[in-house]
Amino acid sequence: MTKTRKLPTACETMADVRQGVDSVDKELIALLAVRFGYMEAAARIKQERTAVRDEKRKAEVIKNAKRAAWEYGVPIGFIGDFWDKLVETSIAYELEKWDARQR
């Protein structure tokens, strides 16, 4: 039986909070899986390995994430750091997939 999570403002117990956090974490992982799927698509589409790292695009992605963080009231510094790590990990993943396609 799957429980419906309560909104944070409706939580009355730590069990409610923990169930909500666990549910959101699972959704975040599912979304990250989709995001990494796009990295696989990029590795398939890009003709040159040097096209994988795009510093201008990286800066744009981080800027967009920080803007969204501000709009949602989430700590901007954390989001900037997290997205920098996410983008670097995505680049490494894409390079791995790009190299594998060349073998």
MDTraj code that builds the backbone (N, CA, C; nanometers):
import mdtraj as md
import numpy as np

residues = "MET THR LYS THR ARG LYS LEU PRO THR ALA CYS GLU THR MET ALA ASP VAL ARG GLN GLY VAL ASP SER VAL ASP LYS GLU LEU ILE ALA LEU LEU ALA VAL ARG PHE GLY TYR MET GLU ALA ALA ALA ARG ILE LYS GLN GLU ARG THR ALA VAL ARG ASP GLU LYS ARG LYS ALA GLU VAL ILE LYS ASN ALA LYS ARG ALA ALA TRP GLU TYR GLY VAL PRO ILE GLY PHE ILE GLY ASP PHE TRP ASP LYS LEU VAL GLU THR SER ILE ALA TYR GLU LEU GLU LYS TRP ASP ALA ARG GLN ARG".split()
xyz = np.array([
    [0.0836, -0.1177, 0.0000],
    [0.0000, 0.0000, 0.0000],
    [0.0882, 0.1242, 0.0000],
    [0.0678, 0.2132, -0.0957],
    [0.1463, 0.3359, -0.1069],
    [0.0746, 0.4487, -0.0356],
    [0.1470, 0.5163, 0.0512],
    [0.0909, 0.6319, 0.1200],
    [0.1087, 0.7564, 0.0348],
    [0.0107, 0.8438, 0.0412],
    [0.0233, 0.9735, -0.0234],
    [0.0959, 1.0641, 0.0740],
    [0.1980, 1.1296, 0.0266],
    [0.2731, 1.2149, 0.1178],
    [0.1958, 1.3433, 0.1447],
    [0.2152, 1.3929, 0.2643],
    [0.1544, 1.5193, 0.3028],
    [0.2437, 1.6334, 0.2582],
    [0.1835, 1.7461, 0.2324],
    [0.2627, 1.8670, 0.2088],
    [0.3341, 1.9029, 0.3379],
    [0.4497, 1.9683, 0.3283],
    [0.5235, 2.0044, 0.4509],
    [0.4378, 2.0786, 0.5539],
    [0.3528, 2.1666, 0.5078],
    [0.2689, 2.2436, 0.6011],
    [0.1635, 2.1581, 0.6700],
    [0.1353, 2.0401, 0.6172],
    [0.0357, 1.9512, 0.6767],
    [0.0974, 1.8440, 0.7666],
    [0.2301, 1.8356, 0.7704],
    [0.2963, 1.7345, 0.8523],
    [0.2707, 1.7616, 1.0006],
    [0.2358, 1.6533, 1.0713],
    [0.2087, 1.6633, 1.2141],
    [0.3065, 1.5823, 1.2971],
    [0.3760, 1.4885, 1.2336],
    [0.4695, 1.4022, 1.3052],
    [0.5989, 1.3904, 1.2255],
    [0.7020, 1.3429, 1.2922],
    [0.8275, 1.3175, 1.2214],
    [0.8120, 1.2043, 1.1210],
    [0.7201, 1.1135, 1.1460],
    [0.6939, 1.0076, 1.0474],
    [0.6394, 1.0684, 0.9183],
    [0.5521, 1.1702, 0.9307],
    [0.5021, 1.2402, 0.8121],
    [0.6173, 1.3059, 0.7366],
    [0.7047, 1.3724, 0.8096],
    [0.8190, 1.4416, 0.7492],
    [0.9093, 1.3420, 0.6792],
    [0.9429, 1.2344, 0.7466],
    [1.0340, 1.1348, 0.6894],
    [0.9744, 1.0679, 0.5660],
    [0.8455, 1.0387, 0.5700],
    [0.7795, 0.9785, 0.4542],
    [0.7823, 1.0758, 0.3370],
    [0.7603, 1.2034, 0.3646],
    [0.7653, 1.3053, 0.2599],
    [0.9039, 1.3181, 0.2006],
    [1.0055, 1.3225, 0.2855],
    [1.1436, 1.3338, 0.2378],
    [1.1810, 1.2126, 0.1536],
    [1.1478, 1.0928, 0.2011],
    [1.1809, 0.9711, 0.1259],
    [1.1107, 0.9696, -0.0103],
    [0.9874, 1.0152, -0.0136],
    [0.9118, 1.0192, -0.1380],
    [0.9729, 1.1187, -0.2368],
    [1.0068, 1.2366, -0.1874],
    [1.0683, 1.3384, -0.2736],
    [1.2045, 1.2904, -0.3228],
    [1.2837, 1.2284, -0.2344],
    [1.4150, 1.1782, -0.2767],
    [1.4016, 1.0785, -0.3918],
    [1.3040, 0.9895, -0.3832],
    [1.2834, 0.8917, -0.4901],
    [1.2467, 0.9620, -0.6208],
    [1.1634, 1.0644, -0.6130],
    [1.1255, 1.1408, -0.7322],
    [1.2459, 1.2147, -0.7898],
    [1.3305, 1.2694, -0.7027],
    [1.4512, 1.3378, -0.7504],
    [1.5431, 1.2422, -0.8254],
    [1.5603, 1.1214, -0.7719],
    [1.6447, 1.0218, -0.8380],
    [1.5860, 0.9854, -0.9740],
    [1.4549, 0.9703, -0.9800],
    [1.3906, 0.9388, -1.1086],
    [1.4136, 1.0518, -1.2087],
    [1.4053, 1.1754, -1.1656],
    [1.4303, 1.2891, -1.2545],
    [1.5769, 1.2944, -1.2967],
    [1.6679, 1.2624, -1.2049],
    [1.8100, 1.2594, -1.2415],
    [1.8366, 1.1503, -1.3449],
    [1.7664, 1.0382, -1.3337],
    [1.7820, 0.9322, -1.4336],
    [1.7409, 0.9834, -1.5716],
    [1.6344, 1.0606, -1.5779],
    [1.5929, 1.1195, -1.7053],
    [1.6989, 1.2167, -1.7538],
    [1.7520, 1.2986, -1.6630],
    [1.8550, 1.3962, -1.7012],
    [1.9777, 1.3255, -1.7597],
    [2.0206, 1.2169, -1.6957],
    [2.1358, 1.1435, -1.7471],
    [2.1028, 1.0747, -1.8797],
    [1.9767, 1.0423, -1.9018],
    [1.9344, 0.9922, -2.0320],
    [1.9595, 1.0958, -2.1415],
    [1.9373, 1.2226, -2.1073],
    [1.9678, 1.3294, -2.2036],
    [2.1183, 1.3386, -2.2297],
    [2.1997, 1.3072, -2.1309],
    [2.3451, 1.3071, -2.1518],
    [2.3831, 1.1948, -2.2482],
    [2.3152, 1.0808, -2.2360],
    [2.3395, 0.9717, -2.3315],
    [2.2988, 1.0134, -2.4725],
    [2.1864, 1.0834, -2.4836],
    [2.1426, 1.1322, -2.6145],
    [2.2434, 1.2310, -2.6717],
    [2.2953, 1.3189, -2.5875],
    [2.3956, 1.4164, -2.6334],
    [2.5204, 1.3445, -2.6828],
    [2.5620, 1.2399, -2.6105],
    [2.6800, 1.1640, -2.6524],
    [2.6575, 1.0975, -2.7880],
    [2.5353, 1.0583, -2.8142],
    [2.5008, 0.9958, -2.9423],
    [2.4964, 1.0992, -3.0549],
    [2.4508, 1.2195, -3.0236],
    [2.4295, 1.3223, -3.1254],
    [2.5566, 1.4002, -3.1598],
    [2.6387, 1.4285, -3.0607],
    [2.7582, 1.5108, -3.0850],
    [2.8593, 1.4349, -3.1697],
    [2.9072, 1.5020, -3.2708],
    [3.0006, 1.4396, -3.3653],
    [3.1441, 1.4389, -3.3132],
    [3.1797, 1.5395, -3.2342],
    [3.3175, 1.5532, -3.1856],
    [3.3228, 1.5442, -3.0336],
    [3.4224, 1.4752, -2.9820],
    [3.4400, 1.4622, -2.8374],
    [3.4592, 1.5983, -2.7719],
    [3.5267, 1.6890, -2.8405],
    [3.5513, 1.8222, -2.7846],
    [3.4221, 1.9022, -2.7649],
    [3.3150, 1.8613, -2.8302],
    [3.1863, 1.9298, -2.8145],
    [3.1177, 1.8955, -2.6824],
    [3.1653, 1.7919, -2.6155],
    [3.1018, 1.7499, -2.4901],
    [3.1143, 1.8580, -2.3837],
    [3.2330, 1.9138, -2.3672],
    [3.2527, 2.0191, -2.2666],
    [3.2255, 2.1531, -2.3323],
    [3.1261, 2.2226, -2.2786],
    [3.0862, 2.3536, -2.3295],
    [3.0718, 2.4465, -2.2090],
    [3.1761, 2.5219, -2.1813],
    [3.1782, 2.6069, -2.0620],
    [3.0690, 2.7142, -2.0645],
    [3.0368, 2.7644, -2.1826],
    [2.9301, 2.8646, -2.1925],
    [2.7963, 2.8017, -2.1523],
    [2.7694, 2.6822, -2.2015],
    [2.6458, 2.6125, -2.1665],
    [2.6439, 2.5775, -2.0185],
    [2.7581, 2.5337, -1.9642],
    [2.7664, 2.5015, -1.8218],
    [2.7269, 2.6222, -1.7384],
    [2.7823, 2.7377, -1.7698],
    [2.7509, 2.8602, -1.6956],
    [2.6026, 2.8940, -1.7061],
    [2.5459, 2.8740, -1.8252],
    [2.4039, 2.9020, -1.8470],
    [2.3155, 2.8099, -1.7620],
    [2.3498, 2.6817, -1.7572],
    [2.2731, 2.5845, -1.6797],
    [2.2770, 2.6197, -1.5311],
    [2.3944, 2.6551, -1.4809],
    [2.4074, 2.6903, -1.3392],
    [2.3323, 2.8197, -1.3091],
    [2.3422, 2.9160, -1.3986],
    [2.2692, 3.0419, -1.3814],
    [2.1187, 3.0162, -1.3764],
    [2.0695, 2.9315, -1.4666],
    [1.9268, 2.8972, -1.4679],
    [1.8845, 2.8287, -1.3380],
    [1.9677, 2.7399, -1.2871],
    [1.9367, 2.6704, -1.1627],
    [1.9315, 2.7682, -1.0458],
    [2.0265, 2.8615, -1.0407],
    [2.0270, 2.9611, -0.9337],
    [1.9034, 3.0510, -0.9412],
    [1.8632, 3.0862, -1.0611],
    [1.7431, 3.1679, -1.0783],
    [1.6213, 3.0923, -1.0266],
    [1.6114, 2.9663, -1.0626],
    [1.4990, 2.8843, -1.0158],
    [1.5033, 2.8700, -0.8634],
    [1.6231, 2.8544, -0.8079],
    [1.6369, 2.8450, -0.6625],
    [1.5834, 2.9709, -0.5953],
    [1.6186, 3.0845, -0.6504],
    [1.5701, 3.2115, -0.5955],
    [1.4177, 3.2173, -0.6023],
    [1.3617, 3.1765, -0.7166],
    [1.2158, 3.1794, -0.7349],
    [1.1440, 3.0875, -0.6364],
    [1.2054, 2.9738, -0.6032],
    [1.1430, 2.8777, -0.5122],
    [1.1841, 2.8986, -0.3662],
    [1.2742, 2.9930, -0.3407],
    [1.3173, 3.0182, -0.2040],
    [1.4108, 2.9126, -0.1483],
    [1.4856, 2.8490, -0.2375],
    [1.5828, 2.7460, -0.1988],
    [1.7203, 2.8129, -0.1911],
    [1.8080, 2.7704, -0.0981],
    [1.9398, 2.8347, -0.0848],
    [2.0192, 2.8368, -0.2159],
    [2.0429, 2.9563, -0.2656],
    [2.1068, 2.9750, -0.3962],
    [2.2508, 2.9230, -0.3975],
    [2.3261, 2.9484, -0.2919],
    [2.4650, 2.9014, -0.2862],
    [2.4734, 2.7504, -0.2952],
    [2.3871, 2.6840, -0.2207],
    [2.3850, 2.5375, -0.2257],
    [2.3514, 2.4898, -0.3665],
    [2.2485, 2.5487, -0.4266],
    [2.2070, 2.5069, -0.5609],
    [2.3191, 2.5312, -0.6609],
    [2.3881, 2.6448, -0.6505],
    [2.5004, 2.6712, -0.7400],
    [2.6077, 2.5648, -0.7275],
    [2.6442, 2.5316, -0.6042],
    [2.7466, 2.4284, -0.5807],
    [2.6989, 2.2912, -0.6284],
    [2.5745, 2.2585, -0.5956],
    [2.5181, 2.1302, -0.6338],
    [2.5126, 2.1172, -0.7857],
    [2.4679, 2.2234, -0.8531],
    [2.4560, 2.2173, -0.9993],
    [2.5929, 2.2130, -1.0662],
    [2.6901, 2.2795, -1.0083],
    [2.8259, 2.2700, -1.0629],
    [2.8718, 2.1242, -1.0587],
    [2.8500, 2.0587, -0.9466],
    [2.8875, 1.9170, -0.9330],
    [2.8048, 1.8301, -1.0274],
    [2.6752, 1.8593, -1.0382],
    [2.5885, 1.7836, -1.1278],
    [2.6336, 1.7970, -1.2727],
    [2.6658, 1.9184, -1.3146],
    [2.7083, 1.9398, -1.4533],
    [2.8424, 1.8719, -1.4786],
    [2.9363, 1.8840, -1.3860],
    [3.0660, 1.8170, -1.4046],
    [3.0493, 1.6657, -1.4121],
    [2.9627, 1.6109, -1.3271],
    [2.9357, 1.4670, -1.3309],
    [2.8680, 1.4291, -1.4621],
    [2.7791, 1.5144, -1.5093],
    [2.7111, 1.4908, -1.6368],
    [2.8095, 1.4914, -1.7532],
    [2.9039, 1.5837, -1.7493],
    [3.0064, 1.5899, -1.8543],
    [3.0898, 1.4623, -1.8534],
    [3.1320, 1.4184, -1.7349],
    [3.2114, 1.2953, -1.7248],
    [3.1311, 1.1758, -1.7764],
    [3.0044, 1.1704, -1.7415],
    [2.9165, 1.0625, -1.7868],
    [2.9013, 1.0655, -1.9393],
    [2.8803, 1.1844, -1.9927],
    [2.8657, 1.1985, -2.1376],
    [2.9940, 1.1591, -2.2101],
    [3.1072, 1.1991, -2.1564],
    [3.2347, 1.1597, -2.2167],
    [3.2510, 1.0080, -2.2164],
    [3.2130, 0.9465, -2.1062],
    [3.2212, 0.8000, -2.0966],
    [3.1334, 0.7358, -2.2034],
    [3.0125, 0.7854, -2.2181],
    [2.9206, 0.7312, -2.3195],
    [2.9703, 0.7613, -2.4609],
    [3.0249, 0.8790, -2.4827],
    [3.0779, 0.9163, -2.6148],
    [3.1928, 0.8232, -2.6525],
    [3.2847, 0.8036, -2.5570],
    [3.3996, 0.7160, -2.5827],
    [3.3544, 0.5723, -2.6107],
    [3.2552, 0.5252, -2.5382],
    [3.2060, 0.3887, -2.5574],
    [3.1478, 0.3697, -2.6974],
    [3.0865, 0.4721, -2.7511],
    [3.0280, 0.4639, -2.8865],
    [3.1365, 0.4580, -2.9943],
    [3.2555, 0.5030, -2.9624],
    [3.3642, 0.5055, -3.0610],
    [3.4360, 0.3726, -3.0705],
    [3.4158, 0.2852, -2.9775],
    [3.4850, 0.1545, -2.9758],
    [3.4252, 0.0598, -3.0750],
])
top = md.Topology()
chain = top.add_chain()
for i, resn in enumerate(residues, 1):
    res = top.add_residue(resn, chain, resSeq=i)
    for name in ("N", "CA", "C"):
        top.add_atom(name, md.element.get_by_symbol(name[0]), res)
traj = md.Trajectory(xyz[None], top)
